[in-house]
């Protein structure tokens, strides 16, 4: 989560199959921001350098030509 104590992190992943789930449950929206509620184990964004529960999603970029996903949290 990007707060006064934390700088934004960049999480980049490449989807191997177009129908693979990124494995996130999100909450919030509008004025409060979008936050990660849950990360499904074994999915694309799971792991030590992945997105974590409680992270605020600041930006999502999807590069269709190379099936890459970049999340700033």
C-alpha positions in Angstrom: 0.0 0.0 0.0 1.4 3.4 -0.9 1.2 5.6 2.3 3.5 8.1 3.9 5.7 5.2 5.0 5.7 3.2 1.8 6.6 3.9 -1.8 4.6 2.4 -4.6 5.6 -1.1 -5.7 5.4 -2.4 -9.2 4.2 -5.9 -9.7 4.6 -7.3 -13.3 3.4 -10.7 -14.4 3.1 -12.5 -17.7 -0.1 -14.5 -18.3 0.8 -17.9 -19.9 -2.8 -18.7 -20.9 -5.4 -16.0 -21.8 -8.1 -17.6 -19.5 -5.8 -17.7 -16.4 -7.2 -15.9 -13.4 -5.1 -13.2 -11.8 -6.6 -14.3 -8.5 -7.6 -11.1 -6.8 -10.7 -10.1 -4.9 -11.0 -6.3 -4.7 -13.0 -4.1 -2.4 -13.7 -0.3 -2.2 -13.9 2.1 -5.0 -15.0 5.7 -5.5 -13.5 8.0 -2.8 -12.0 5.3 -0.6 -9.7 3.7 -3.2 -9.5 0.1 -4.4 -7.9 -2.4 -2.1 -6.9 -6.1 -2.3 -9.2 -8.2 -0.1 -7.8 -11.6 -1.0 -5.2 -13.2 -3.2 -6.0 -16.8 -4.3 -3.1 -19.1 -3.6 -1.4 -20.5 -6.7 -2.7 -17.8 -9.1 -0.8 -15.3 -11.2 -0.4 -12.6 -8.5 0.3 -15.0 -5.5 3.8 -15.2 -4.1 6.4 -13.2 -2.1 6.8 -10.4 -4.7 3.1 -10.4 -5.7 0.2 -8.3 -4.6 -0.7 -8.7 -0.9 -4.0 -8.4 1.1 -4.5 -4.8 2.1 -2.5 -3.3 -0.9 -4.1 -0.3 -2.5 -4.3 -0.6 -6.3 -3.1 2.7 -7.7 -2.8 1.8 -11.4 -3.3 -1.3 -13.7 -1.7 -1.5 -17.1 -2.5 -4.4 -19.4 -0.3 -5.0 -22.4 -2.4 -7.2 -24.7 0.3 -7.8 -27.4 2.6 -9.6 -24.9 0.0 -10.7 -22.3 1.7 -8.8 -19.5 0.1 -7.2 -16.5 1.6 -4.4 -14.5 0.0 -3.4 -11.2 1.1 -0.4 -9.1 0.2 -0.8 -5.4 
